[in-house]
Amino acid sequence: MTTILIALAALALTWLLAATALSVWSWWHPKADVVHFARTADGWNLALHEIRPAPGPSPSPRPVILCHGILMSRACWLPPDGVPSVAEALRRRGHHLWIVELRGSGLSHPTSRDVDRWGYGFLEYADHDVAAIAGEVMRRTGASSVDWVGHSMGGLVGYAHLARHGPGSIRKMVTLGSPILLGRAFNRLLAPSIAANFLRWIRSLDLSRLCRVTAPTLLWGGAPWVEQFIHVKEMDRRFAMGLMTWGVQRTSSKLFQDFFERQAASGAIFEKVTSEPPPYPAPPGGLLALYGGRDYMAPARSVVRLPEWFPAAQVESVDPPGGRPFGHLDLLAGPKEVEHVAERIDRFLRGTEVSSSESPRQAESNSPLPARVP
């Protein structure tokens, strides 16, 4: 018995040392030119990482806000030097980028101890964060409007803001891997019925610790749940490892509960987001939803129904002809094919604007502040 315990202890120590070594090896510092903060009406300072455009190309028509998805931070947009990324490709094309970290993520923090750090849900993003971010970017740049590019939940936050408040100061919107429905991948990954009951007893969920402990498994892509997010075996290993071990953020349990409630109500993201039925207004310059062929979190069937809610939306596969299809996180960085994603975004943001049908909510004030909360 003693021999078995010694062997198990040695194995555990070896695993811990390997996990620590891999976590240290995969760390990098996501670089920005300047870090600013946008203050929300309910007491948060949201980090805005400014990436100035490369000299030479014609400047972009408006500042471009890049928003991460659930559990993520600026790290998903800013890989280590030499790793291809959408953000770097857009910078080279002359776009002035503002990479945001929503409340609870990265460098964002409450303005005082009186603010409940883990009391936020999905609608706080849509009602407060988007308005504060857009307003601060316009104040600092002098622009009269902004473009919003959101990945995964970052796109859903944009959709919810449009549905609840109208376009406001958002001129164009692009979403990457943002599912309009929560389907089987969501069920397999988080087992909503079980997880929802568990989350009622805790304030926040910290999966970053789990990722660091399982780092040896992540290296070979042997953790099945990781494959839902990223194809580790087919990417720069250091970036893929770092994204899962350092990019994953602690987040509010209430945020997950909000998604569980919507999944239970037929899976549609817009259940209970607003009391008003669709159609909802798209930004005046257009709404483009892009998806990848190997994206298990946002498969084509969960994206192509977007026009049921936003009739003016364009929905397209972004997989390059003859190239390998994109997974959920490698839509942003890692494979060389992300140049194709950036090219499509650049073409849309610079292209001729096509206004959608006017609705009362589209004609509201161009102020970045929320028009109303139903």
Order of alpha helices (4+ residues) and beta strands (2+ residues): alpha-beta-beta-beta-alpha-beta-beta-alpha-beta-alpha-beta-alpha-alpha-beta-alpha-alpha-alpha-beta-alpha-beta-alpha-beta-alpha
